[in-house]
Amino acid sequence: MFRQILWPVLIPSLLFAVSMGALTPVLVLAALGVGASESFAAILVGLMGAVSLCLAVPAGIMIDRLGDTRAMYAATIASVFLFGAIVVALAWHSAASLALYTAGLMLLAPISDVWNLARQAVVAETVAPADLGRAMTSLGGCMRVGTLVGPIASAGLLYLFPMWSVFVFSACCGIAAIVVLSLPVARTLEERTPRPRPAADGHRPRLEVAWTPVVLAGVSISTLAVARAIQPVSVQLWGVQIGLHESAISLLIALGAALELILMFPGGYLKDRLGRSAVLLACLGAFAVGFTVMVLAPSLTGLIAAIVVMAVGNGLGAGVNMTIGADLSPAVGRARFLGIWALFTNTGKLGGPSLFSLAILLSSLSAGILTSAALAAFGAVWILAWSRRIGLPKGLRRG
């Protein structure tokens, strides 16, 4: 299974994830560097999420027309040109720098969506159902490695070079991904069946999907996205509240990330052996317990315990949203469906921090964290109650 997707998907995904991960620490700083105010710089990152939410479905339609592999290729090429434009905005200061930088970030969001949806579709169409959990976990692993390696590379570059060097590095990673995708060994997964052409009136074939299970599963996936979005924010705020130094908080977050990386591959095995619903239930349950422990034990020990519990659940559940999306997707129009499926995750990513902030504003930080725990617990109970109706694989055994 890994040989099937190593060159066509995993290695390019790792390179693309590193390129995007390198940008994470500098998006706001670069905006300030081209003249944005602090409030506008903060809004830019949120706007990227809003653009992703709005364009996820059109991205899936575009992938369905181009083909999965071609879409990955096109998105990577577009990202390289986009990084180049941002380098121009940062290196040559002018009245148009802020506008060029803002436009670049807004275009970066749909490009990233096209890449992520296309790679999921390639894996779903290539890997046998018995290996799908591990394959999607590998994709999740590439993204998480990128979020670790990318910022480290950024830190080194910023120590030696100006801000634009980070975007040059990201462009180089994109070029490397294009080279890998162009290799003969990466062309072994070209789509084996022709895609249906649009009808004479321009309409696409109808998606043959059981939408009731999709919506039922999507509810729990949205609560998972909420928990994942809130977790790093809550850890930072709670660490400050109990008097920890910023360096200690950073080390605790790194501890959680390391545990998640270690547990991802056992999590992929469990998705294929125990079933998707069981792993999603465990993941949401871990978030509910972790958030609760954080509040009930307001100390360094309590925060460490909460981080460990949530890291175990999140590590085992890495890629579970992509796996379930692949399970529920149709053979025809898969990318279009995955674009719709991404709405559940994107809604949680946007709505989670907003709900968390509202709870803090109306009550307290403790109330915001406990609200997050309640949402995660609701998601766990929901998937447990509707697992039979959703009908996800309950554990696939090899012949």
Secondary structure, DSSP 8 states (H G I E B T S, - for coil): -HHHHIIIIIHHHHHHHHHHHHHTTTHHHHHHHTT--HHHHHHHHHHHHHHHHHHHHHHHHHHHHH-HHHHHHHHHHHHHHHHHHHHHHHHS--TTHHHHHHHHHHHHHHHHHHHHHHHHHHHHHHS-GGGHHHHHHHHHHHHHHHHHHHHHHHHHHHHHS-THHHHHHHHHHHHHHHHHHHSGGGGTTS-SS------TTS--------HHHHHHHHHHHHHHHHHHHHHHHHHHHHHHHTT--HHHHHHHHHHHHHHHHHHHHHHHHHHHHT-HHHHHHHHHHHHHHHHHHHHHS-SHHHHHHHHHHHHHHHHHTTTHHHHHHHHH--SSSHHHHHHHHHHHHHHHHHHHHHHHHHHHHHT-HHHHHHHHHHHHHHHHHHHHHHHHHHT--------
